[in-house]
Amino acid sequence: MTGNILNNGIMVDKVKSGKEILDDFFFDRIEEIENVDKDIAKMLSKLYQEDKLTDTNVKNELQKLRDGNKN
């Protein structure tokens, strides 16, 4: 979770912010996690990108996925 940067010619580690870590996870990694349902991963990523990742929204979207799978 760090990257190297030069500071006056000295290599130092740059620690990522919490937002950077979350962005990496939701934009790049969540859909690649083994055994994670792709539809759920896409839904969570979409809610995060829309700044709507709340308990209520996740529950509602999961219900929509369940209802869609019944048809």
mmCIF file of the N, C-alpha and C atoms, coordinates in Angstrom:
data_MODEL
# 
_entry.id   MODEL 
# 
loop_
_atom_site.group_PDB 
_atom_site.id 
_atom_site.type_symbol 
_atom_site.label_atom_id 
_atom_site.label_alt_id 
_atom_site.label_comp_id 
_atom_site.label_asym_id 
_atom_site.label_entity_id 
_atom_site.label_seq_id 
_atom_site.pdbx_PDB_ins_code 
_atom_site.Cartn_x 
_atom_site.Cartn_y 
_atom_site.Cartn_z 
_atom_site.occupancy 
_atom_site.B_iso_or_equiv 
_atom_site.pdbx_formal_charge 
_atom_site.auth_seq_id 
_atom_site.auth_comp_id 
_atom_site.auth_asym_id 
_atom_site.auth_atom_id 
_atom_site.pdbx_PDB_model_num 
ATOM 1   N N  . MET A 1 1  ? 0.802   -1.186  0.000   1.00 0.00 ? 1  MET A N  1 
ATOM 2   C CA . MET A 1 1  ? 0.000   0.000   0.000   1.00 0.00 ? 1  MET A CA 1 
ATOM 3   C C  . MET A 1 1  ? 0.857   1.266   0.000   1.00 0.00 ? 1  MET A C  1 
ATOM 4   N N  . THR A 1 2  ? 2.106   1.123   -0.325  1.00 0.00 ? 2  THR A N  1 
ATOM 5   C CA . THR A 1 2  ? 2.969   2.296   -0.370  1.00 0.00 ? 2  THR A CA 1 
ATOM 6   C C  . THR A 1 2  ? 3.634   2.380   -1.722  1.00 0.00 ? 2  THR A C  1 
ATOM 7   N N  . GLY A 1 3  ? 4.144   3.552   -2.024  1.00 0.00 ? 3  GLY A N  1 
ATOM 8   C CA . GLY A 1 3  ? 4.907   3.744   -3.239  1.00 0.00 ? 3  GLY A CA 1 
ATOM 9   C C  . GLY A 1 3  ? 6.158   4.516   -2.900  1.00 0.00 ? 3  GLY A C  1 
ATOM 10  N N  . ASN A 1 4  ? 7.205   4.324   -3.655  1.00 0.00 ? 4  ASN A N  1 
ATOM 11  C CA . ASN A 1 4  ? 8.450   5.019   -3.383  1.00 0.00 ? 4  ASN A CA 1 
ATOM 12  C C  . ASN A 1 4  ? 8.467   6.366   -4.092  1.00 0.00 ? 4  ASN A C  1 
ATOM 13  N N  . ILE A 1 5  ? 8.933   7.378   -3.397  1.00 0.00 ? 5  ILE A N  1 
ATOM 14  C CA . ILE A 1 5  ? 9.122   8.695   -3.996  1.00 0.00 ? 5  ILE A CA 1 
ATOM 15  C C  . ILE A 1 5  ? 10.484  9.215   -3.579  1.00 0.00 ? 5  ILE A C  1 
ATOM 16  N N  . LEU A 1 6  ? 10.996  10.129  -4.373  1.00 0.00 ? 6  LEU A N  1 
ATOM 17  C CA . LEU A 1 6  ? 12.283  10.733  -4.039  1.00 0.00 ? 6  LEU A CA 1 
ATOM 18  C C  . LEU A 1 6  ? 12.055  12.026  -3.276  1.00 0.00 ? 6  LEU A C  1 
ATOM 19  N N  . ASN A 1 7  ? 12.760  12.191  -2.200  1.00 0.00 ? 7  ASN A N  1 
ATOM 20  C CA . ASN A 1 7  ? 12.698  13.404  -1.408  1.00 0.00 ? 7  ASN A CA 1 
ATOM 21  C C  . ASN A 1 7  ? 14.131  13.863  -1.204  1.00 0.00 ? 7  ASN A C  1 
ATOM 22  N N  . ASN A 1 8  ? 14.556  14.894  -1.934  1.00 0.00 ? 8  ASN A N  1 
ATOM 23  C CA . ASN A 1 8  ? 15.939  15.384  -1.883  1.00 0.00 ? 8  ASN A CA 1 
ATOM 24  C C  . ASN A 1 8  ? 16.928  14.266  -2.179  1.00 0.00 ? 8  ASN A C  1 
ATOM 25  N N  . GLY A 1 9  ? 16.575  13.421  -3.165  1.00 0.00 ? 9  GLY A N  1 
ATOM 26  C CA . GLY A 1 9  ? 17.475  12.353  -3.562  1.00 0.00 ? 9  GLY A CA 1 
ATOM 27  C C  . GLY A 1 9  ? 17.423  11.126  -2.679  1.00 0.00 ? 9  GLY A C  1 
ATOM 28  N N  . ILE A 1 10 ? 16.594  11.133  -1.651  1.00 0.00 ? 10 ILE A N  1 
ATOM 29  C CA . ILE A 1 10 ? 16.475  10.002  -0.735  1.00 0.00 ? 10 ILE A CA 1 
ATOM 30  C C  . ILE A 1 10 ? 15.160  9.296   -1.014  1.00 0.00 ? 10 ILE A C  1 
ATOM 31  N N  . MET A 1 11 ? 15.216  7.973   -1.171  1.00 0.00 ? 11 MET A N  1 
ATOM 32  C CA . MET A 1 11 ? 14.025  7.179   -1.407  1.00 0.00 ? 11 MET A CA 1 
ATOM 33  C C  . MET A 1 11 ? 13.218  7.069   -0.113  1.00 0.00 ? 11 MET A C  1 
ATOM 34  N N  . VAL A 1 12 ? 11.956  7.465   -0.162  1.00 0.00 ? 12 VAL A N  1 
ATOM 35  C CA . VAL A 1 12 ? 11.080  7.335   1.006   1.00 0.00 ? 12 VAL A CA 1 
ATOM 36  C C  . VAL A 1 12 ? 9.778   6.681   0.550   1.00 0.00 ? 12 VAL A C  1 
ATOM 37  N N  . ASP A 1 13 ? 9.094   6.056   1.464   1.00 0.00 ? 13 ASP A N  1 
ATOM 38  C CA . ASP A 1 13 ? 7.807   5.445   1.161   1.00 0.00 ? 13 ASP A CA 1 
ATOM 39  C C  . ASP A 1 13 ? 6.702   6.474   1.332   1.00 0.00 ? 13 ASP A C  1 
ATOM 40  N N  . LYS A 1 14 ? 5.768   6.463   0.380   1.00 0.00 ? 14 LYS A N  1 
ATOM 41  C CA . LYS A 1 14 ? 4.587   7.311   0.476   1.00 0.00 ? 14 LYS A CA 1 
ATOM 42  C C  . LYS A 1 14 ? 3.443   6.421   0.930   1.00 0.00 ? 14 LYS A C  1 
ATOM 43  N N  . VAL A 1 15 ? 2.842   6.735   2.034   1.00 0.00 ? 15 VAL A N  1 
ATOM 44  C CA . VAL A 1 15 ? 1.726   5.957   2.555   1.00 0.00 ? 15 VAL A CA 1 
ATOM 45  C C  . VAL A 1 15 ? 0.449   6.478   1.910   1.00 0.00 ? 15 VAL A C  1 
ATOM 46  N N  . LYS A 1 16 ? -0.349  5.569   1.370   1.00 0.00 ? 16 LYS A N  1 
ATOM 47  C CA . LYS A 1 16 ? -1.595  5.957   0.727   1.00 0.00 ? 16 LYS A CA 1 
ATOM 48  C C  . LYS A 1 16 ? -2.614  6.400   1.776   1.00 0.00 ? 16 LYS A C  1 
ATOM 49  N N  . SER A 1 17 ? -3.431  7.340   1.380   1.00 0.00 ? 17 SER A N  1 
ATOM 50  C CA . SER A 1 17 ? -4.513  7.782   2.253   1.00 0.00 ? 17 SER A CA 1 
ATOM 51  C C  . SER A 1 17 ? -5.614  6.722   2.259   1.00 0.00 ? 17 SER A C  1 
ATOM 52  N N  . GLY A 1 18 ? -6.505  6.834   3.203   1.00 0.00 ? 18 GLY A N  1 
ATOM 53  C CA . GLY A 1 18 ? -7.635  5.912   3.259   1.00 0.00 ? 18 GLY A CA 1 
ATOM 54  C C  . GLY A 1 18 ? -8.463  5.969   1.996   1.00 0.00 ? 18 GLY A C  1 
ATOM 55  N N  . LYS A 1 19 ? -8.674  7.167   1.450   1.00 0.00 ? 19 LYS A N  1 
ATOM 56  C CA . LYS A 1 19 ? -9.441  7.322   0.215   1.00 0.00 ? 19 LYS A CA 1 
ATOM 57  C C  . LYS A 1 19 ? -8.742  6.638   -0.949  1.00 0.00 ? 19 LYS A C  1 
ATOM 58  N N  . GLU A 1 20 ? -7.431  6.768   -1.038  1.00 0.00 ? 20 GLU A N  1 
ATOM 59  C CA . GLU A 1 20 ? -6.683  6.110   -2.113  1.00 0.00 ? 20 GLU A CA 1 
ATOM 60  C C  . GLU A 1 20 ? -6.818  4.586   -2.019  1.00 0.00 ? 20 GLU A C  1 
ATOM 61  N N  . ILE A 1 21 ? -6.762  4.064   -0.812  1.00 0.00 ? 21 ILE A N  1 
ATOM 62  C CA . ILE A 1 21 ? -6.892  2.620   -0.609  1.00 0.00 ? 21 ILE A CA 1 
ATOM 63  C C  . ILE A 1 21 ? -8.294  2.166   -1.010  1.00 0.00 ? 21 ILE A C  1 
ATOM 64  N N  . LEU A 1 22 ? -9.321  2.903   -0.592  1.00 0.00 ? 22 LEU A N  1 
ATOM 65  C CA . LEU A 1 22 ? -10.693 2.553   -0.961  1.00 0.00 ? 22 LEU A CA 1 
ATOM 66  C C  . LEU A 1 22 ? -10.910 2.668   -2.466  1.00 0.00 ? 22 LEU A C  1 
ATOM 67  N N  . ASP A 1 23 ? -10.374 3.729   -3.078  1.00 0.00 ? 23 ASP A N  1 
ATOM 68  C CA . ASP A 1 23 ? -10.490 3.883   -4.533  1.00 0.00 ? 23 ASP A CA 1 
ATOM 69  C C  . ASP A 1 23 ? -9.864  2.694   -5.248  1.00 0.00 ? 23 ASP A C  1 
ATOM 70  N N  . ASP A 1 24 ? -8.657  2.315   -4.837  1.00 0.00 ? 24 ASP A N  1 
ATOM 71  C CA . ASP A 1 24 ? -7.992  1.156   -5.444  1.00 0.00 ? 24 ASP A CA 1 
ATOM 72  C C  . ASP A 1 24 ? -8.851  -0.093  -5.311  1.00 0.00 ? 24 ASP A C  1 
ATOM 73  N N  . PHE A 1 25 ? -9.416  -0.292  -4.131  1.00 0.00 ? 25 PHE A N  1 
ATOM 74  C CA . PHE A 1 25 ? -10.213 -1.486  -3.872  1.00 0.00 ? 25 PHE A CA 1 
ATOM 75  C C  . PHE A 1 25 ? -11.479 -1.503  -4.727  1.00 0.00 ? 25 PHE A C  1 
ATOM 76  N N  . PHE A 1 26 ? -12.249 -0.411  -4.677  1.00 0.00 ? 26 PHE A N  1 
ATOM 77  C CA . PHE A 1 26 ? -13.536 -0.410  -5.367  1.00 0.00 ? 26 PHE A CA 1 
ATOM 78  C C  . PHE A 1 26 ? -13.420 -0.214  -6.873  1.00 0.00 ? 26 PHE A C  1 
ATOM 79  N N  . PHE A 1 27 ? -12.380 0.466   -7.354  1.00 0.00 ? 27 PHE A N  1 
ATOM 80  C CA . PHE A 1 27 ? -12.235 0.686   -8.792  1.00 0.00 ? 27 PHE A CA 1 
ATOM 81  C C  . PHE A 1 27 ? -11.466 -0.437  -9.475  1.00 0.00 ? 27 PHE A C  1 
ATOM 82  N N  . ASP A 1 28 ? -10.517 -1.032  -8.780  1.00 0.00 ? 28 ASP A N  1 
ATOM 83  C CA . ASP A 1 28 ? -9.597  -1.950  -9.448  1.00 0.00 ? 28 ASP A CA 1 
ATOM 84  C C  . ASP A 1 28 ? -9.632  -3.384  -8.958  1.00 0.00 ? 28 ASP A C  1 
ATOM 85  N N  . ARG A 1 29 ? -9.916  -3.606  -7.699  1.00 0.00 ? 29 ARG A N  1 
ATOM 86  C CA . ARG A 1 29 ? -9.650  -4.932  -7.139  1.00 0.00 ? 29 ARG A CA 1 
ATOM 87  C C  . ARG A 1 29 ? -10.872 -5.757  -6.769  1.00 0.00 ? 29 ARG A C  1 
ATOM 88  N N  . ILE A 1 30 ? -11.959 -5.138  -6.415  1.00 0.00 ? 30 ILE A N  1 
ATOM 89  C CA . ILE A 1 30 ? -13.084 -5.882  -5.849  1.00 0.00 ? 30 ILE A CA 1 
ATOM 90  C C  . ILE A 1 30 ? -13.592 -6.970  -6.800  1.00 0.00 ? 30 ILE A C  1 
ATOM 91  N N  . GLU A 1 31 ? -13.625 -6.692  -8.091  1.00 0.00 ? 31 GLU A N  1 
ATOM 92  C CA . GLU A 1 31 ? -14.145 -7.677  -9.037  1.00 0.00 ? 31 GLU A CA 1 
ATOM 93  C C  . GLU A 1 31 ? -13.155 -8.802  -9.313  1.00 0.00 ? 31 GLU A C  1 
ATOM 94  N N  . GLU A 1 32 ? -11.932 -8.642  -8.870  1.00 0.00 ? 32 GLU A N  1 
ATOM 95  C CA . GLU A 1 32 ? -10.905 -9.653  -9.106  1.00 0.00 ? 32 GLU A CA 1 
ATOM 96  C C  . GLU A 1 32 ? -10.712 -10.617 -7.935  1.00 0.00 ? 32 GLU A C  1 
ATOM 97  N N  . ILE A 1 33 ? -11.405 -10.381 -6.836  1.00 0.00 ? 33 ILE A N  1 
ATOM 98  C CA . ILE A 1 33 ? -11.249 -11.226 -5.652  1.00 0.00 ? 33 ILE A CA 1 
ATOM 99  C C  . ILE A 1 33 ? -11.899 -12.582 -5.915  1.00 0.00 ? 33 ILE A C  1 
ATOM 100 N N  . GLU A 1 34 ? -11.148 -13.614 -5.643  1.00 0.00 ? 34 GLU A N  1 
ATOM 101 C CA . GLU A 1 34 ? -11.629 -14.978 -5.865  1.00 0.00 ? 34 GLU A CA 1 
ATOM 102 C C  . GLU A 1 34 ? -12.860 -15.261 -5.015  1.00 0.00 ? 34 GLU A C  1 
ATOM 103 N N  . ASN A 1 35 ? -13.827 -15.934 -5.611  1.00 0.00 ? 35 ASN A N  1 
ATOM 104 C CA . ASN A 1 35 ? -15.065 -16.365 -4.951  1.00 0.00 ? 35 ASN A CA 1 
ATOM 105 C C  . ASN A 1 35 ? -16.013 -15.225 -4.587  1.00 0.00 ? 35 ASN A C  1 
ATOM 106 N N  . VAL A 1 36 ? -15.784 -14.034 -5.137  1.00 0.00 ? 36 VAL A N  1 
ATOM 107 C CA . VAL A 1 36 ? -16.718 -12.930 -4.921  1.00 0.00 ? 36 VAL A CA 1 
ATOM 108 C C  . VAL A 1 36 ? -17.638 -12.872 -6.128  1.00 0.00 ? 36 VAL A C  1 
ATOM 109 N N  . ASP A 1 37 ? -18.939 -12.881 -5.869  1.00 0.00 ? 37 ASP A N  1 
ATOM 110 C CA . ASP A 1 37 ? -19.930 -12.810 -6.936  1.00 0.00 ? 37 ASP A CA 1 
ATOM 111 C C  . ASP A 1 37 ? -19.708 -11.525 -7.744  1.00 0.00 ? 37 ASP A C  1 
ATOM 112 N N  . LYS A 1 38 ? -19.587 -11.664 -9.052  1.00 0.00 ? 38 LYS A N  1 
ATOM 113 C CA . LYS A 1 38 ? -19.275 -10.522 -9.927  1.00 0.00 ? 38 LYS A CA 1 
ATOM 114 C C  . LYS A 1 38 ? -20.385 -9.472  -9.898  1.00 0.00 ? 38 LYS A C  1 
ATOM 115 N N  . ASP A 1 39 ? -21.638 -9.899  -9.836  1.00 0.00 ? 39 ASP A N  1 
ATOM 116 C CA . ASP A 1 39 ? -22.745 -8.941  -9.798  1.00 0.00 ? 39 ASP A CA 1 
ATOM 117 C C  . ASP A 1 39 ? -22.719 -8.120  -8.506  1.00 0.00 ? 39 ASP A C  1 
ATOM 118 N N  . ILE A 1 40 ? -22.435 -8.776  -7.398  1.00 0.00 ? 40 ILE A N  1 
ATOM 119 C CA . ILE A 1 40 ? -22.348 -8.061  -6.121  1.00 0.00 ? 40 ILE A CA 1 
ATOM 120 C C  . ILE A 1 40 ? -21.161 -7.110  -6.132  1.00 0.00 ? 40 ILE A C  1 
ATOM 121 N N  . ALA A 1 41 ? -20.032 -7.557  -6.659  1.00 0.00 ? 41 ALA A N  1 
ATOM 122 C CA . ALA A 1 41 ? -18.852 -6.692  -6.731  1.00 0.00 ? 41 ALA A CA 1 
ATOM 123 C C  . ALA A 1 41 ? -19.126 -5.459  -7.578  1.00 0.00 ? 41 ALA A C  1 
ATOM 124 N N  . LYS A 1 42 ? -19.782 -5.651  -8.723  1.00 0.00 ? 42 LYS A N  1 
ATOM 125 C CA . LYS A 1 42 ? -20.109 -4.511  -9.595  1.00 0.00 ? 42 LYS A CA 1 
ATOM 126 C C  . LYS A 1 42 ? -21.068 -3.549  -8.901  1.00 0.00 ? 42 LYS A C  1 
ATOM 127 N N  . MET A 1 43 ? -22.042 -4.112  -8.195  1.00 0.00 ? 43 MET A N  1 
ATOM 128 C CA . MET A 1 43 ? -23.013 -3.287  -7.486  1.00 0.00 ? 43 MET A CA 1 
ATOM 129 C C  . MET A 1 43 ? -22.327 -2.451  -6.407  1.00 0.00 ? 43 MET A C  1 
ATOM 130 N N  . LEU A 1 44 ? -21.447 -3.069  -5.627  1.00 0.00 ? 44 LEU A N  1 
ATOM 131 C CA . LEU A 1 44 ? -20.736 -2.335  -4.578  1.00 0.00 ? 44 LEU A CA 1 
ATOM 132 C C  . LEU A 1 44 ? -19.833 -1.267  -5.179  1.00 0.00 ? 44 LEU A C  1 
ATOM 133 N N  . SER A 1 45 ? -19.155 -1.592  -6.247  1.00 0.00 ? 45 SER A N  1 
ATOM 134 C CA . SER A 1 45 ? -18.286 -0.635  -6.917  1.00 0.00 ? 45 SER A CA 1 
ATOM 135 C C  . SER A 1 45 ? -19.091 0.556   -7.439  1.00 0.00 ? 45 SER A C  1 
ATOM 136 N N  . LYS A 1 46 ? -20.233 0.266   -8.039  1.00 0.00 ? 46 LYS A N  1 
ATOM 137 C CA . LYS A 1 46 ? -21.092 1.330   -8.569  1.00 0.00 ? 46 LYS A CA 1 
ATOM 138 C C  . LYS A 1 46 ? -21.585 2.242   -7.453  1.00 0.00 ? 46 LYS A C  1 
ATOM 139 N N  . LEU A 1 47 ? -22.059 1.655   -6.360  1.00 0.00 ? 47 LEU A N  1 
ATOM 140 C CA . LEU A 1 47 ? -22.521 2.473   -5.232  1.00 0.00 ? 47 LEU A CA 1 
ATOM 141 C C  . LEU A 1 47 ? -21.382 3.335   -4.681  1.00 0.00 ? 47 LEU A C  1 
ATOM 142 N N  . TYR A 1 48 ? -20.188 2.768   -4.589  1.00 0.00 ? 48 TYR A N  1 
ATOM 143 C CA . TYR A 1 48 ? -19.043 3.543   -4.100  1.00 0.00 ? 48 TYR A CA 1 
ATOM 144 C C  . TYR A 1 48 ? -18.747 4.709   -5.033  1.00 0.00 ? 48 TYR A C  1 
ATOM 145 N N  . GLN A 1 49 ? -18.731 4.439   -6.336  1.00 0.00 ? 49 GLN A N  1 
ATOM 146 C CA . GLN A 1 49 ? -18.431 5.488   -7.314  1.00 0.00 ? 49 GLN A CA 1 
ATOM 147 C C  . GLN A 1 49 ? -19.461 6.606   -7.281  1.00 0.00 ? 49 GLN A C  1 
ATOM 148 N N  . GLU A 1 50 ? -20.707 6.254   -6.995  1.00 0.00 ? 50 GLU A N  1 
ATOM 149 C CA . GLU A 1 50 ? -21.785 7.242   -6.930  1.00 0.00 ? 50 GLU A CA 1 
ATOM 150 C C  . GLU A 1 50 ? -21.882 7.901   -5.554  1.00 0.00 ? 50 GLU A C  1 
ATOM 151 N N  . ASP A 1 51 ? -20.965 7.556   -4.650  1.00 0.00 ? 51 ASP A N  1 
ATOM 152 C CA . ASP A 1 51 ? -20.965 8.064   -3.271  1.00 0.00 ? 51 ASP A CA 1 
ATOM 153 C C  . ASP A 1 51 ? -22.272 7.723   -2.557  1.00 0.00 ? 51 ASP A C  1 
ATOM 154 N N  . LYS A 1 52 ? -22.771 6.512   -2.837  1.00 0.00 ? 52 LYS A N  1 
ATOM 155 C CA . LYS A 1 52 ? -24.028 6.044   -2.250  1.00 0.00 ? 52 LYS A CA 1 
ATOM 156 C C  . LYS A 1 52 ? -23.854 4.721   -1.521  1.00 0.00 ? 52 LYS A C  1 
ATOM 157 N N  . LEU A 1 53 ? -22.643 4.435   -1.076  1.00 0.00 ? 53 LEU A N  1 
ATOM 158 C CA . LEU A 1 53 ? -22.366 3.163   -0.409  1.00 0.00 ? 53 LEU A CA 1 
ATOM 159 C C  . LEU A 1 53 ? -22.803 3.256   1.048   1.00 0.00 ? 53 LEU A C  1 
ATOM 160 N N  . THR A 1 54 ? -24.093 3.003   1.259   1.00 0.00 ? 54 THR A N  1 
ATOM 161 C CA . THR A 1 54 ? -24.661 3.025   2.605   1.00 0.00 ? 54 THR A CA 1 
ATOM 162 C C  . THR A 1 54 ? -25.291 1.666   2.898   1.00 0.00 ? 54 THR A C  1 
ATOM 163 N N  . ASP A 1 55 ? -25.511 1.402   4.144   1.00 0.00 ? 55 ASP A N  1 
ATOM 164 C CA . ASP A 1 55 ? -26.143 0.161   4.585   1.00 0.00 ? 55 ASP A CA 1 
ATOM 165 C C  . ASP A 1 55 ? -27.476 -0.052  3.868   1.00 0.00 ? 55 ASP A C  1 
ATOM 166 N N  . THR A 1 56 ? -28.307 0.975   3.848   1.00 0.00 ? 56 THR A N  1 
ATOM 167 C CA . THR A 1 56 ? -29.632 0.875   3.234   1.00 0.00 ? 56 THR A CA 1 
ATOM 168 C C  . THR A 1 56 ? -29.538 0.609   1.743   1.00 0.00 ? 56 THR A C  1 
ATOM 169 N N  . ASN A 1 57 ? -28.666 1.338   1.049   1.00 0.00 ? 57 ASN A N  1 
ATOM 170 C CA . ASN A 1 57 ? -28.534 1.142   -0.395  1.00 0.00 ? 57 ASN A CA 1 
ATOM 171 C C  . ASN A 1 57 ? -28.007 -0.252  -0.729  1.00 0.00 ? 57 ASN A C  1 
ATOM 172 N N  . VAL A 1 58 ? -27.055 -0.744  0.055   1.00 0.00 ? 58 VAL A N  1 
ATOM 173 C CA . VAL A 1 58 ? -26.527 -2.090  -0.185  1.00 0.00 ? 58 VAL A CA 1 
ATOM 174 C C  . VAL A 1 58 ? -27.646 -3.121  0.006   1.00 0.00 ? 58 VAL A C  1 
ATOM 175 N N  . LYS A 1 59 ? -28.413 -2.988  1.073   1.00 0.00 ? 59 LYS A N  1 
ATOM 176 C CA . LYS A 1 59 ? -29.527 -3.917  1.306   1.00 0.00 ? 59 LYS A CA 1 
ATOM 177 C C  . LYS A 1 59 ? -30.529 -3.883  0.158   1.00 0.00 ? 59 LYS A C  1 
ATOM 178 N N  . ASN A 1 60 ? -30.869 -2.679  -0.294  1.00 0.00 ? 60 ASN A N  1 
ATOM 179 C CA . ASN A 1 60 ? -31.831 -2.549  -1.390  1.00 0.00 ? 60 ASN A CA 1 
ATOM 180 C C  . ASN A 1 60 ? -31.304 -3.170  -2.677  1.00 0.00 ? 60 ASN A C  1 
ATOM 181 N N  . GLU A 1 61 ? -30.054 -2.928  -2.987  1.00 0.00 ? 61 GLU A N  1 
ATOM 182 C CA . GLU A 1 61 ? -29.471 -3.467  -4.215  1.00 0.00 ? 61 GLU A CA 1 
ATOM 183 C C  . GLU A 1 61 ? -29.322 -4.988  -4.141  1.00 0.00 ? 61 GLU A C  1 
ATOM 184 N N  . LEU A 1 62 ? -28.981 -5.507  -2.964  1.00 0.00 ? 62 LEU A N  1 
ATOM 185 C CA . LEU A 1 62 ? -28.905 -6.961  -2.805  1.00 0.00 ? 62 LEU A CA 1 
ATOM 186 C C  . LEU A 1 62 ? -30.278 -7.594  -3.012  1.00 0.00 ? 62 LEU A C  1 
ATOM 187 N N  . GLN A 1 63 ? -31.312 -6.947  -2.512  1.00 0.00 ? 63 GLN A N  1 
ATOM 188 C CA . GLN A 1 63 ? -32.672 -7.459  -2.706  1.00 0.00 ? 63 GLN A CA 1 
ATOM 189 C C  . GLN A 1 63 ? -33.030 -7.461  -4.188  1.00 0.00 ? 63 GLN A C  1 
ATOM 190 N N  . LYS A 1 64 ? -32.654 -6.401  -4.906  1.00 0.00 ? 64 LYS A N  1 
ATOM 191 C CA . LYS A 1 64 ? -32.911 -6.352  -6.349  1.00 0.00 ? 64 LYS A CA 1 
ATOM 192 C C  . LYS A 1 64 ? -32.204 -7.506  -7.064  1.00 0.00 ? 64 LYS A C  1 
ATOM 193 N N  . LEU A 1 65 ? -30.958 -7.776  -6.657  1.00 0.00 ? 65 LEU A N  1 
ATOM 194 C CA . LEU A 1 65 ? -30.227 -8.887  -7.269  1.00 0.00 ? 65 LEU A CA 1 
ATOM 195 C C  . LEU A 1 65 ? -30.928 -10.212 -6.972  1.00 0.00 ? 65 LEU A C  1 
ATOM 196 N N  . ARG A 1 66 ? -31.380 -10.393 -5.732  1.00 0.00 ? 66 ARG A N  1 
ATOM 197 C CA . ARG A 1 66 ? -32.081 -11.629 -5.373  1.00 0.00 ? 66 ARG A CA 1 
ATOM 198 C C  . ARG A 1 66 ? -33.368 -11.778 -6.182  1.00 0.00 ? 66 ARG A C  1 
ATOM 199 N N  . ASP A 1 67 ? -34.122 -10.689 -6.275  1.00 0.00 ? 67 ASP A N  1 
ATOM 200 C CA . ASP A 1 67 ? -35.396 -10.725 -7.014  1.00 0.00 ? 67 ASP A CA 1 
ATOM 201 C C  . ASP A 1 67 ? -35.149 -10.997 -8.494  1.00 0.00 ? 67 ASP A C  1 
ATOM 202 N N  . GLY A 1 68 ? -34.088 -10.454 -9.034  1.00 0.00 ? 68 GLY A N  1 
ATOM 203 C CA . GLY A 1 68 ? -33.747 -10.681 -10.432 1.00 0.00 ? 68 GLY A CA 1 
ATOM 204 C C  . GLY A 1 68 ? -33.343 -12.105 -10.709 1.00 0.00 ? 68 GLY A C  1 
ATOM 205 N N  . ASN A 1 69 ? -32.740 -12.767 -9.715  1.00 0.00 ? 69 ASN A N  1 
ATOM 206 C CA . ASN A 1 69 ? -32.308 -14.149 -9.881  1.00 0.00 ? 69 ASN A CA 1 
ATOM 207 C C  . ASN A 1 69 ? -33.471 -15.132 -9.805  1.00 0.00 ? 69 ASN A C  1 
ATOM 208 N N  . LYS A 1 70 ? -34.615 -14.699 -9.259  1.00 0.00 ? 70 LYS A N  1 
ATOM 209 C CA . LYS A 1 70 ? -35.788 -15.574 -9.161  1.00 0.00 ? 70 LYS A CA 1 
ATOM 210 C C  . LYS A 1 70 ? -36.481 -15.714 -10.501 1.00 0.00 ? 70 LYS A C  1 
ATOM 211 N N  . ASN A 1 71 ? -36.330 -14.717 -11.360 1.00 0.00 ? 71 ASN A N  1 
ATOM 212 C CA . ASN A 1 71 ? -37.038 -14.710 -12.652 1.00 0.00 ? 71 ASN A CA 1 
ATOM 213 C C  . ASN A 1 71 ? -36.326 -15.530 -13.689 1.00 0.00 ? 71 ASN A C  1 
# 
